[in-house]
Amino acid sequence: MIIDQLRVVGSAQTNKVMIAELIRVSVRALGRRPPEPTKEGTGQLIYPFDPELAATAVTYLRTPTRVVWDLYRVRATRLEALYELLLADVIADTRAWSGSVAGISVEARRVDEFPAGERQVVGTVKNALVEGAQRHGRRLHVEPDRPDLLLVVRMDDAGDIVVSLDLGGGSLSQRGWRTESVEAPMREHLAAVLLMLARFDPRHDILVDPMCGSGTIPIEAALAARGAGRPLTLRCPALASVWPTQPPAPLFADAAPVVIGNDIDLGAVVAAKQNGKSAGMDGAITWRRGDLRGLTPGEITAIAAERGRTVERGLVLCNPPYGERLDVVDLRLLYGDIGDWLCTLGPGWRAGFIVDNPEFEPAMGRVLRADPRIKKPLANGNLRSYFYLYEP
């Protein structure tokens, strides 16, 4: 079956933030809201395919991991049937999703339940795509390392095989600015999710990450505030009329956020500064080395004043240690110190944390004498973490 769907894929439990972000960037870039999506699970959104919306999503969205164009759906339980049915669809398809000559690569995801191995499924799909395109006078060849087009084959919840064109050419979480790292860095798209969950508003919020590591949260905050886009490299004739060929302009070019990244480790701060420079945010973020308890309201006010801002309200957002290198007693003391420091900031400050340790919530509750307004399960890599948001 030939299908025509725009699929936005993210981590589990991120549907709401992806919907909100796409509305924000679509209204700004296109002057219109996207339609209501269909939800598949807790981390996938499906829209009717719209080339302009697709280009906007790939260019400006920061919370998803992939944006794909669903092309074909095949109900088959054998490789022979998969090949024959997909070939028939490709032959009948009049959309020019590939050029006259193109190198392709095919990835398989979630095909474990198909009664054949992953490599066999990939090979069958490749053969059908190449043969079907040839009937249209287009020559596709396999190019595993640097393909012009990346296609993804997966099995959906109904057991059908879905073949999609990856519009971003791979994971959108890999922004390209990370040149330096620390142990277990946060993935870029997850930082964007946290910013959305905490309702970061760069017009009013001063953002502070007191344990910034290699700078993922501050850098993503600065980039999101400007609505920075990514260059698009997809070679797809069907989208050529709407696919920008020039580096995209930021959606909010005049944004002037106040973002502070702090870490006690010198190596982490050096890495963060280099990453910020690679992201084009050199000078847009204030980096500081020191214990978080030394970051006083007076210093935060002074940093804001240097950028022409007063501290109306603030957002603390960070990924504190989970306990890999600390024993339980030290970890409780650290979480208590974070809570004590939050109390010094005064009214008007929210605080968000992503943590994979049951000691965090009771330790923070004892100091703040409050329960989190939001407690949301959220995966951080392979860790089943929780996002906590505390508000005054």
Stockholm file with secondary structure:
# STOCKHOLM 1.0

chainA/1-392         MIIDQLRVVGSAQTNKVMIAELIRVSVRALGRRPPEPTKEGTGQLIYPFDPELAATAVTYLRTPTRVVWDLYRVRATRLEALYELLLADVIADTRAWSGSVAGISVEARRVDEFPAGERQVVGTVKNALVEGAQRHGRRLHVEPDRPDLLLVVRMDDAGDIVVSLDLGGGSLSQRGWRTESVEAPMREHLAAVLLMLARFDPRHDILVDPMCGSGTIPIEAALAARGAGRPLTLRCPALASVWPTQPPAPLFADAAPVVIGNDIDLGAVVAAKQNGKSAGMDGAITWRRGDLRGLTPGEITAIAAERGRTVERGLVLCNPPYGERLDVVDLRLLYGDIGDWLCTLGPGWRAGFIVDNPEFEPAMGRVLRADPRIKKPLANGNLRSYFYLYEP
#=GR chainA/1-392 SS CEEEEEEEECSTTCHHHHHHHHHHHHHHHHSSCCCCCEECTTSEEEEECCHHHHHHHHHHCCSCSEEEEEEEEECCSSHHHHHHHHHHHHHHCCCCCSCSEEEEEEEEESCTTSSSCHHHHHHHHHHHHHHHHHHTTCEEEECSSSCSEEEEEEECTTSCEEEEEETTSSCTTCCSCCCSCCSSCCCHHHHHHHHHHTTCCTTTEEEEETTCTTTHHHHHHHHHHHTCCCCCCCCCGGGTTTSCCSCCCCTTTTCCCEEEEEESCHHHHHHHHHHHHHTTCTTTEEEEESCGGGCCHHHHHHHHHHTTCCCSEEEEEECCCCSSSSCHHHHHHHHHHHHHHHHHTCTTEEEEEEECCTTHHHHHHHHHCSCCSEEEEEEETTEEEEEEEECC
#=GC SS_cons         CEEEEEEEECSTTCHHHHHHHHHHHHHHHHSSCCCCCEECTTSEEEEECCHHHHHHHHHHCCSCSEEEEEEEEECCSSHHHHHHHHHHHHHHCCCCCSCSEEEEEEEEESCTTSSSCHHHHHHHHHHHHHHHHHHTTCEEEECSSSCSEEEEEEECTTSCEEEEEETTSSCTTCCSCCCSCCSSCCCHHHHHHHHHHTTCCTTTEEEEETTCTTTHHHHHHHHHHHTCCCCCCCCCGGGTTTSCCSCCCCTTTTCCCEEEEEESCHHHHHHHHHHHHHTTCTTTEEEEESCGGGCCHHHHHHHHHHTTCCCSEEEEEECCCCSSSSCHHHHHHHHHHHHHHHHHTCTTEEEEEEECCTTHHHHHHHHHCSCCSEEEEEEETTEEEEEEEECC
//
